[in-house]
Amino acid sequence: MKDEPLRRTGRDLAARAAYLERMEKTDIFISGAGIAGMILAALLAKRGHTVTVCDPSTPADAMSDEDSDLRSTAYLAPSIAVLEEAGLWQHLAPDATPLEALRVMDSTGWPPRQTATRTFRPGDLDLPAFGQNVMNWRAHRILLDALNDASRVNLRLGVGFRSMLARENEVRVTLTDGSRLSAALVIGADGRNSPVRGAAGIEARDRRYGQKALAFACTHADPHQHVSTEVYNGGGAFVTVPLPDHEGQHASSIVWMSTGARIAELQAMNAEAFDAELTERALHIMGPMQRITPMRVWPIITRTADALTARRTALVAEAAHVLPPIGAQGLNTSIADIAALADAIEGGDPGRDAALETYARSRHRDMAIRATAIDAYNRLCQADSGPLQALRSAGLKAVHDLGPLRRNVMMAGMGGA
Ligand SMILES: Cc1cc2nc3c(=O)[nH]c(=O)nc-3n(C[C@H](O)[C@H](O)[C@H](O)COP(=O)(O)OP(=O)(O)OC[C@H]3O[C@@H](n4cnc5c(N)ncnc54)[C@H](O)[C@@H]3O)c2cc1C
C-alpha cells in the first residue's frame, strides 16, 4: 500500500512522457497571420525552418466582405526584395500598381486653399518606381494561398494564441482550442494589441493625437497617372494611392486622417454629401470622386514596445511598433523587422539569446528614429493655419527644391540610412 503513490507517480510520468512525445513540435511558432506574419512564415520556411502560424480570423474573399481590410500598402523597393526572396512577389505582382511619383500638397482652411505643391520622382534615386501598391484584402488572400502551398508551413486558421511558458530550451504554447505545441522560438506578429507581447510581460507606450483615419476605395473622373498624393489640411494628411481600374473607371485607395469629431461627421453623411467633401478635400486633383467601398476607421497612435525580445520570444510589425499611416512606413518598417529577424536566427537554435539580442540591436535604432520622425511629421501635418502651417509649406518647398536634401529625405523614406 505504501508504494502506491510512488507507482502512480511513475505511471503519471510515463503518461506525461508519452503526451510530450505526441505534442506538436515546430522550430518557430508565429502568432498572427496578418500580412506581416504570413511574409515572415514564408521567408523562414524558405530558409529551412519548420513554422506553425495561427490566427483566429480568416481572410476576406472579396473587397465588399464585412471584415475585408480596405487599406492598401505601398511596398517600397527594399520590401519587394524581401518578398522576392520569400517567393511571394511573383504572386502579388499581378495585383500591384506602380508608384511613379509622390506629390505633396499643402492647403489651409475650408474649402481648402492650396499653398504649396511639390512632386518627388523616383528617377532621383535611379529607380523606375518608389514601390508597388496592393490592396491589403487582396494581399491577405494571395499570401494565404501561397502559404497553403508552402512546404514546412503549418497554417492554423480559426484558432488563436492563448498562453505560453518559456523555458530554457523551448517554449510551450497553448492555443485557444486547448491544443499545445512546443517551439524553439515564439514570434508575436499578432498586431497592435499583441497577446504574445502581453504574455511575455513586455509593456508598450502610446502617443495619441486625437486623430482617426478613414480607409476606403473610390473611383474618379481623371486618371491618377500612377501618382500617390498626400494633401495636408487641418486634422492631418489625406492620402490617395493608385489602384488598378475598377469596372472600367479610374480608382484609388484613400486614407483620410482628421480629428475624431470630423471623422464621425463624415461617417454620418449621405453618399452624395460625402463624395462632395471627398472631392473638395482632394483639391479636385482627379476630378469628381465617388466612394465605392464601405469605410473602415482606425485610431491613429504611435505605440512602441518597451523591448523587442524576451526569453525565446521576439516581436515584429505592429506588435512591436504602430506608426501613423504617412509616408508608407508602417508595413515597410515591419518587413525590415522580418528580414532582420530571419538573418539574426540563421544557423543554430533560432531561440538562442545571442540571436535575439542581435535582432533587437539591429532594429532598435531604426524603429526609434522612424517613430520619432513620423510622430513629429504627423503633428506638423495636423496644423490648420498660422505659423505651423506656414512652416509646413516652407519646409515642403525647401526639402524639394534643395537637390541633396531632397535625395536624402527620399532615401530615408525608402528605408535607407
Ligand atoms: C489607415 C492605415 C493605412 C496604412 N497604410 C499603409 C501603407 O500605405 N504602407 C505601409 O507600409 N503601412 C501602412 N499601414 C500600416 C499597415 O497597414 C500595418 O502595419 C499592417 O497592416 C499591420 O500588419 P500586422 O501584420 O503587424 O498587423 P495586423 O494586420 O493587425 O495582423 C495581426 C494579426 O494577428 C491576429 N491576432 C490577433 N490576436 C491573435 C491571437 N490571440 N492569436 C493569433 N493571432 C492573433 C489578427 O487576427 C491579425 O490577423 C497603414 C495603417 C493604417 C491604420
The ligand as an ORCA input file, in Angstrom:
! r2SCAN-3c Opt
* xyz 0 1
  C      -5.253     53.575    -42.270
  C      -3.915     52.899    -42.399
  C      -3.221     52.903    -43.614
  C      -1.964     52.296    -43.740
  N      -1.255     52.376    -44.923
  C      -0.002     51.832    -45.002
  C       0.813     51.956    -46.203
  O       0.424     52.552    -47.206
  N       2.047     51.386    -46.196
  C       2.531     50.720    -45.106
  O       3.675     50.238    -45.158
  N       1.783     50.572    -43.994
  C       0.544     51.127    -43.908
  N      -0.189     50.996    -42.762
  C       0.283     50.137    -41.710
  C      -0.032     48.684    -42.052
  O      -1.340     48.524    -42.544
  C       0.147     47.840    -40.858
  O       1.491     47.993    -40.432
  C      -0.095     46.385    -41.141
  O      -1.309     46.116    -41.731
  C      -0.071     45.689    -39.834
  O       0.305     44.450    -40.085
  P       0.458     43.396    -38.897
  O       0.545     42.099    -39.609
  O       1.512     43.791    -37.943
  O      -0.883     43.518    -38.016
  P      -2.367     43.044    -38.347
  O      -2.720     43.275    -39.766
  O      -3.220     43.695    -37.310
  O      -2.308     41.478    -38.122
  C      -2.289     40.926    -36.837
  C      -2.933     39.580    -36.912
  O      -2.854     38.978    -35.614
  C      -4.034     38.274    -35.411
  N      -4.266     38.005    -33.984
  C      -4.871     38.772    -33.046
  N      -4.971     38.102    -31.897
  C      -4.383     36.884    -32.096
  C      -4.173     35.739    -31.282
  N      -4.607     35.670    -29.999
  N      -3.529     34.669    -31.817
  C      -3.084     34.694    -33.115
  N      -3.286     35.753    -33.914
  C      -3.917     36.835    -33.411
  C      -5.124     39.143    -36.019
  O      -6.295     38.380    -36.315
  C      -4.419     39.644    -37.274
  O      -4.680     38.812    -38.389
  C      -1.427     51.629    -42.614
  C      -2.116     51.596    -41.388
  C      -3.340     52.253    -41.270
  C      -4.058     52.275    -39.928
*
